[in-house]
């Protein structure tokens, strides 16, 4: 499913790709704008969506460029209808590095929201939605929500990764991942229930996706840990002295 992507261009050496399903979201927003105000509404709806996902890209670049300072490269950033995913070579196991790298994403959103606040605070309360002022007001709100939402401790969202890093200061890495993923599952189920109750279908889909990805990442971490232990044991056996190699003296 995640392979259905369209390569766009590179940013600082990182491939930016668009998942094919994103086109459905673009068509949906264009239709909503068209129903509200015809061509005028459709243009502004599409412009707002594209500007929002430009902020999503900046959020992911915050993670990626910070990771690069720790020697970790990013293969690509994939844009999905529910947000962005950075495909990194690895996640640092040093809790301090993971926290810094994770906080870099929401920090970008808060900086954008702060810059937009300097402008939107001068707007009137009845700003038309399909206007430059309306677009800036929506972007301010969305960046604020994006920054805060990502800090919810639902693994593998940013808040969940921070929780995992904090747990890893006291627990083995795999165990810390297990508990972070478990807390994330409980919160994700609660999020799905609240979203369905309020008929916010996109949020329900988002939390369902997060639930599944969190479990997948935990299993990946566990499998890599088992493989690492296997090879360490194998090399230990190969390096162990034998009677043929080191005859008793």
Residue pairs with C-beta under 8 A, 6 or more apart in sequence:
2 19
2 78
2 85
4 19
4 20
4 21
5 17
5 18
5 19
5 20
5 78
6 17
6 18
6 19
6 20
7 15
7 16
7 17
8 16
8 17
8 18
9 16
10 16
11 57
11 61
11 77
12 61
12 64
12 65
14 61
14 64
14 74
14 75
14 76
14 77
15 75
15 76
15 77
16 57
16 76
16 77
16 79
17 76
17 77
17 78
17 79
18 78
18 79
19 78
19 79
19 80
19 81
21 80
21 81
22 79
22 80
22 81
24 81
25 49
25 81
26 46
26 49
29 45
29 46
29 48
29 49
30 42
30 45
30 46
31 42
32 41
32 45
33 41
33 42
33 43
33 44
33 45
33 46
33 130
34 41
34 42
34 45
35 41
36 45
36 129
36 130
37 44
37 130
40 130
41 130
44 129
44 130
44 131
44 134
44 135
45 130
47 135
48 135
48 138
48 139
51 135
51 139
52 138
52 139
52 142
53 79
53 84
55 108
55 109
55 112
55 139
55 142
55 143
55 146
56 79
56 83
56 84
56 146
57 77
57 79
57 84
58 108
58 109
58 112
59 84
59 105
59 106
59 108
59 109
59 146
59 150
60 77
60 84
60 85
60 86
60 105
61 77
61 108
62 104
62 105
62 107
62 108
63 74
63 86
63 88
63 101
63 102
63 104
63 105
64 74
64 77
64 86
64 88
65 104
66 100
66 101
66 104
67 73
67 74
67 88
67 92
67 101
68 74
70 92
70 97
70 101
72 88
72 89
72 90
72 91
72 92
72 101
73 88
73 89
74 86
74 87
74 88
74 89
75 87
75 88
75 89
76 86
76 87
77 84
77 85
77 86
77 87
78 84
78 85
78 87
81 202
82 202
82 205
82 206
82 209
83 206
91 98
91 161
92 98
92 101
93 168
93 173
95 165
95 166
95 168
95 169
96 165
98 161
98 162
98 164
98 165
98 168
99 162
99 165
99 166
102 158
102 161
102 162
102 165
103 158
103 162
105 150
105 158
106 146
106 147
106 148
106 150
106 151
106 158
107 147
109 143
109 144
109 146
109 147
109 150
110 143
110 144
110 147
112 139
112 143
113 140
113 143
113 144
113 147
116 136
116 139
116 140
116 143
117 140
119 136
120 133
120 136
120 137
120 140
123 133
123 136
123 137
127 133
127 134
127 137
128 134
129 138
149 157
150 157
150 158
150 159
151 158
151 159
151 162
152 159
152 160
152 187
153 159
153 160
153 162
153 163
153 180
153 183
153 184
153 187
154 160
154 183
154 184
154 187
154 188
154 191
154 207
154 210
154 214
155 161
155 163
155 164
155 177
155 180
155 181
155 183
155 184
155 214
155 217
155 218
156 181
156 184
156 210
156 213
156 214
156 217
157 184
157 210
160 180
160 181
160 183
160 184
160 214
161 180
163 180
163 183
164 176
164 177
164 179
164 180
165 176
167 175
167 176
167 179
167 180
168 176
170 176
171 179
173 221
173 225
174 221
174 222
174 225
177 217
177 218
177 221
177 222
178 218
178 222
181 214
181 215
181 217
181 218
184 210
184 211
184 214
185 211
185 214
185 215
188 207
188 208
188 210
188 211
188 214
189 207
189 211
191 203
191 204
191 206
191 207
192 204
192 207
192 208
192 211
195 201
195 203
195 204
195 206
195 207
196 204
